[in-house]
Amino acid sequence: MAMRLAVLLLLLLLPLVLCFFFSDADVAASITRTNVASLPGFGGALPSRLETGYVTVDEENGAELFYYFIESEGDPGSDPVILWITGGDRCSVLSALFFEIGPLKLVIEPYNGNLPRLRYHPYSWTKLANILFVDSAVGAGFSFSRDPRGYDVGDVSASLQLVKFLSEWFKEHPDHLSNPFYVGGDSYAGKIVPFVAQKISEDIEAGIRPTLNLKGYLVGNPSTGESIDGESKVPFTHGYGIISDQLYETIMEHCKGEDYDNPTNVICAQALSRFNSLLEEGSKAHILYRKCVYASPRPNHDNVDRRILKEEREVNQVIHHPPPQPSIKCKDYANYLSYFWANNNATREALGIRKGTVNEWVRCHDQDLPYTRDINSSIKYHRNVTLKGYRALVYSGDHDAVVPFIGTQAWVRSLNYPIVDDWRAWHLDGQSAGFTIAYGNNLTFATIKGGGHTAPEYEPERCFAMFSRWISDKPL
């Protein structure tokens, strides 16, 4: 009897014993997963299985990255898996999901206090691939840190956290280890993607498990950190008639060797000031679109219906800093609607958002969290990864004045790879959809006609055609 009582007591005390031997960090390292059967605002079943969750990437500070894993609408067991991250100042990957390549889009209609509606996106890249959308760096979207020090990251540390994220995620999803794996992203994430791909390739070479089936990477409208990203705006805008011959010639003559952000030459500084004022006359994301207020997290109560916001917030919202309301004619109106969808309590419950982690979702931050830009140039990583034989697709919307295709084309060419398929048009429905050139070492560069920053937001059908051919290893 005494022995049985002792065993019973031990079983009762076992959880306490385990907590004693395993630190909080060990416990926190587990992955939290939620199977999302339906989403508020979308009628009927989702196009394919959606899983959300958290992965701990910094045990010391309790930092966790939030993800949306959307299975392919084709064959999830064999279709590629793509890690997708987005750019901006800690912009939520929900932007990429809703506005670019995901299976759902917000219905553009005037906000009246009700939950914004969602619709199916026929040109979603999830038709052909499983996509792992991740809120990175820590602090983006629904990613969070228990200790404020966990938000102090940069290009390198955030990239290494993504590599750790993948290791932990694939341990929990071993069925996808054999799937072809790619890293993808756009805008500022163009700096991060090739670095992450290189780190994964190094782990493969070192025999570190789990071993990902890395095949390559893709970047759209990508930043590099090099001066070419900004300097290429001058010939780009000149070619499109935004600046005059005289201003172009002045900048070319007096700004050689100057930092375009902080020029020391007086004539250069005056010319660039004039250049920037002319560029501001329109939309930099797409030079043919109307100039609109940017739907950022800054409060602007003059541009919103305060009564609706107040009533809605009291009932089911957690918005304390509503963004400025753009005209419904503006593309940014979808950004505006995203705040009311993502901050709705029903949405948070459906996505499995932990209470007390992110009080208010913002689409992008505004330099309110520390971040170190410590990858000065990503070009060497593009070279390193492609020289190892991994495939790469670099694409640009040809109306983007944020990271113009002229600069991207120039650094791609600077790799000095042999031309395999010379510059030519690629087609959709018998019409040119852009232009492309293929180089040795499996590197392809392409433009998307009519595309902006980022290309799939403006030309989803053309971008889907480009992606479907490339991911199938076919010429564009």
N, C-alpha and C positions, 0 to 999 in steps of 0.2 A: 504493500500500500504506500509506504514512504517513497519507494522508487517511482511509482506512478505519479505521485504528487510532485516529485522533483522534476520529472519529464514534462508534466503539464506546466509547471512554473517556468521552465526553460523555454517552452514554446511561446508562452505569454510574453516573456522578456526578450525574445529573439529580435523583434523590430528595434528595441532600444539598444541591444548589443550591436546590431548592424549599423545603427546611426552613430554609435561610438567609434567604430572602426573605420567607417567611410565618411569622409568630410562632406560638407555641403557642396563643394565643387564637384565631387564624384557623382553625387546624386543629381546635380543640375545638368550633368553632361548628357542625360538621356534626351531623346527626341520626343517631342509632343506632336501627335498627328490627329487630324480631324478629317473624316470623310464628309464632304459637303454634298448632300443630295440635291439641294435646290438653293437658289439665291434670291433674295428679295428683289423684286422689280423685274424678274424674268419669269415668264409664264411657261409652265411645263418642265420636262426633264432637261437637264443640261446636255449639251452636245456630246460630251464624253466625261469620264470620271475626273473629279476635282478633289485633290487632297491639299489641305493647308497644314502648316505646322511651324514649329520652332526648332532650331538647332543651336546648341550652345557652342560658341566659338571663342569665348574668353571666360574660362572658369573663375579666374581670380576676381574679375569684376562683375561676373554674372551677365555677360553680354550674349544675346541670342538674336539670330537672324530669322526673320519670318519668310516663309515661302508659299507659293501657289504651284502645285504640280498638276499640270493638265495633261492627261493621257491623249495620245494620238487618236484621231477619229478613224484611222486606218487600222494598222496592226500594232498595238502598243508593245507587244512582246518582241518585235523585231525592228520596228521603226527607230530612227535615231533619237537619242535624248540630247536636248540642248539646254545648257545653263544659259539663262538670259538675264543680263543686268542692264540698267539704264543709266543715263548720265545726269547732268545738272548738279546742283548743290543738294546732295542726298535726296534726289527725287525718288518717289515711290515707284516701284516696278509695276504698280497698278496702271501707271500711265502707258507703259509698253503693252500691257495686257488689254486695256480698254481702247487705246487710241492707235495702236500700231499693228501687232501681229497676233493678238489673242482672239478667241472665238466669240467674245461678247463685246458689244459697244453700247454706249449710252445713247438713248433716244434724245435727239436734240429738240426740245420743246420748252417753252417758258416755265421757269420754276415757280410753282404755286404753293409750296409748302408740303406737297406730297413727295414720297420717295421717288427719285428719278427712275424711269423705266430702262430696261436693258433689251437689246435685240441681238439676234444671231449675226455674226460676221462671216459672210460667205468666203472671204479670202484669208481666213485664219491659217497661220502656219501650222497649227495643231492638226490640220487635215493630214499632214505628212510626217509629223514628228511629235514626240513627247516633249513638252517644254517645262522646264523648272525655272519659274520666275522667282527671283530672290530680291528682297528688300536689302540692298547693300549700298553704303556702309552702315554700320550700327547707327541707329537714329533715323534711318530712312523708313518711310511708311510705318509699318507696325513692328519693325525691329527695335530692340530696346536694350538698355543696360541697367542693372540694379544699382550699380555704383556709377556715379557721374563720370568717373575716370575712364570708364569703358567707352565713352563717346569720343575720346581723344585718339583718333586714328588718322591714317593718311593713305596715300596710294599703295605703298608697299604693305603696310600692316593690314589694310582692308583686303588686299589681294590674297595675302596669306590666310586670312580668316575665311575667305571663299574656298581656298583649297582644303582647309580643315572642314568646312561645311560639307563639301562634296564627299570627303572621306567618311564622315559620320552618316551622311544621308545614304550613301550606297551600302553601308553596313546594314542599314535597316531596309534597303531595297535591293537585295542581291540578285533578284530576277532580272534587273536591268543592267547588270554589269557587262553582259555580253553585247548589249546594244551599241551601235556606233555612237560615239560621244563627241559633241562639239561645244565650244564656248562661244557665246555671241553677245553682242551689245552695241550700243550706238552712242554718238555724241561723246561726252567726257569718258564714258565707259570704254571708248576706243583705246584709251591709255591702259586700262586695266586688263582687257581681254587677252592681248598677246602675252602679257606677263603671267597671267594665270595659266594660260596654255603652256608656257615654258616651264613653270613650276610643276605642272602635272606631268609633263614629259620627263622631267628630271626624276620625279618620284617613280615613274614607270621604269626608267633605266636603273634606279637604285633598288628595284624589287620591292618597293613599299606597297603593302596591301591595305585596302582593296585596290586591285589594278584596274584602272579605267581603260575602256577601249577607245582611247583618244584618236580621232581621225582628223581634226582640224579646228578651225575657228572662222568666224565671220564678223565683220565690223561695218556699221553704216554711219555715214557722215562723221567719221572718227577724228577726234582730237589726237594729237601726238605729243603735245607739250613743246613742240618745236616752233620757232618763230614763223615758219611757213604757214601755220594755221591762220595767223592774223594778217601777215603781209600779203597773202594771196587775195585778200578782200579788195585790194586796190586794183589789180588788173581785172578781177572778176566784175567789179562795179563799173569799171571803165568799159569793158566789153558789152555790158548791158545798158550803157547809156545813162548811168546814174551820176557819174562824174564826167567832167569835161576833159578834153585833150590837154588843156593847159594845166589843170590841177594834177592830172595823172603824171605829166612830164615833170612838174615841180616836185612831186613826191619821189619819183624815181631818181631825180637828180640830187635832192637835198636830204633824203632819208636813208641813204645807203649806210649800213652798219648801225643805224639807230634802233633803239628799243621803241617800237611803235606805241607802246603803252606809256612810256616816259621819255620822250625825245628830248635831247639836250640842244640840238640845233634849232634856233629860233624860227627860221623859215620853215623847217620841217614841222615843227610844233604847230605853227599857224596853218599849214597846209592840211595836216592831219585833223585839226580841229574843224576845218571846213569840210573835210571828207566825212567825218563822223556826223556832222549836222545834216549832210545830204543823205547819208545812209539811214538816218533816223526818220526820214520822211516816209518811209514805208516799213513793211514787215521784214525783218532780217531773216526770219525763219523761212519765208518764201517771198521773194521780192515782188511777185505779182499780186499778193494778197493785201487786204486792207490792214492798216495799222490799228491795232487794238490794245486795250489795257491788258496787262499781263496778269493772269489769275494766280497771284502769289498769295502767301499766307498773311500778308500785311492787312490789317483791318482798314476798311474804307467805308464808313457807315453812310456816306453820302450816295453811294452807288448800289445800295441794297434796300429791299423793302424791309425795314426794321420790324414792322408789326408781324409779318410772316415769320421772320427769323426768330423773333422772341417767342411767339406761340409754339413754333415747331421745336425749338430748343428745349422748352420746358417739358414737352411731351416725350420726345424720343431722339433728341440730338445732343451731341456733346461739342458743338461748335461754339467756340468763344471768340474766334478771330475769323469771321467770314471773309473770303477773298473779295476783291473788287468785282463787280458784276459787269462783264463786257456785253456788248450788243449781241443779240442772238444771231446776227449776221456774221459774227466773228467765229473763227475756228476755236478760239479759246473758250467759247461757251461750254464746250464739253468739259474742259478743265474745271470750270466753275461748278458744274453739276456734280462732278466727282466728289466734292467736299460733302455734299448732302447725302450722297449714297454711302460713302465710306464711314461717315461719322454717325450713321443711323444705328441705333441700338440693335435693331433686328439684323442688320448686316453684320455687325460685330459678333453677335451670337452665332449666326450661321457660319462665319469664317473661323470661329473658335478663338477669338481674340481674348487674351487673358486680361481680366479686369485689373486696373491699377498699373498697367505697363505703359500704355500710350494714351494719355488723357485726351489728346486731340490729334487726329490724322491730318497731316498737311501734304499736299501733292509734292511740293519741294520746299526745302529749307531756304533760309535767307542769311547764310553765314552766321547763324546763331549757335552753331556747334563747332568745336575746334576740328580742323582738318589740315593735314600737311601734304602739300603737293610735292612729293619727293621722288616721283618719276619724271625727270626732266625731259626725257625723250623715250618714246615707246618704239621707235624705228628699229633699234637693235634687237628688240624682242621679236618683231615681225621677221627680221632676218634669221635669227636663231631658230625659230620654230619652223619656218619654211625650209631652211637648209636641212632640217631633219626629215623632210619628206611629208610633213603634214599639210593638208589642203588649207587654202585660205581664200576667202572672198572679201574683197574690199569694195563697197559700193557707195555711191553718192547721189543724192537728189541734185539735179543740175540747176535748181533755182534757189539753193541754200546759200545765204550770205553769212551764216554763222561759222561754218567750216566749209568754204567753197571747194568744189571739186577740183579746181585748178591746183590748189595746194596739195590735195590728196593725190592727184595724178602725178604731181612732181616728185613727191617722196617715194611713191611706189616705183616710179621710173628710176629713182636714184639707187635702188637696190642693184641695178645693173644686171638683172636676170635676162637671159635670152628670150626673145619674143617667139612664142609658139604659134599663136594665132593673132595676126596683126589687127590693128584698130578697124573695127567694122560696126555696123548697126546690128542690134539684136531685135527680134520682132515679136509682136503679139497680134494675132488676127490680121496678119499681112501688112501691118504697119510698124514702123520703127518705134520701139519702146525705150530706146536709149542706145548707148554705144559701149563697146567692151573691147578689152584686149587681154589676152592670156599670155602669161610668162612661164618660164621654166620654174621648177620647184613648186608646181601646183598652185601658183598664185594667179588669181583672176581679179581684174579691176573692171567695174561697170558703172555707168551712169544710168539714172532713171529719169526719163523725160518727164518734166513737169513736177518732179519730186522736190520737196523742201527739206527742212530740218525738223523731224526726220522723214526720210522718204516714204515709208509705208503709211504715214498719216495722210499724205496727199495723193499718193498713187498706189493704193492697196492692191489692185488687180495686177499691175505691172510688177510690183515687188513680189507678189505671190508667184507669178510666172518665173521670175528670175530665181527665186528661192527653190521652187519645185525642180527646176532643171539642175541647179547646182547641187542640191542635196542628193539628187539621183545620179550625180557624177556624169551629167550630160552637158554638152556645150550650150551656152546661152543662145 
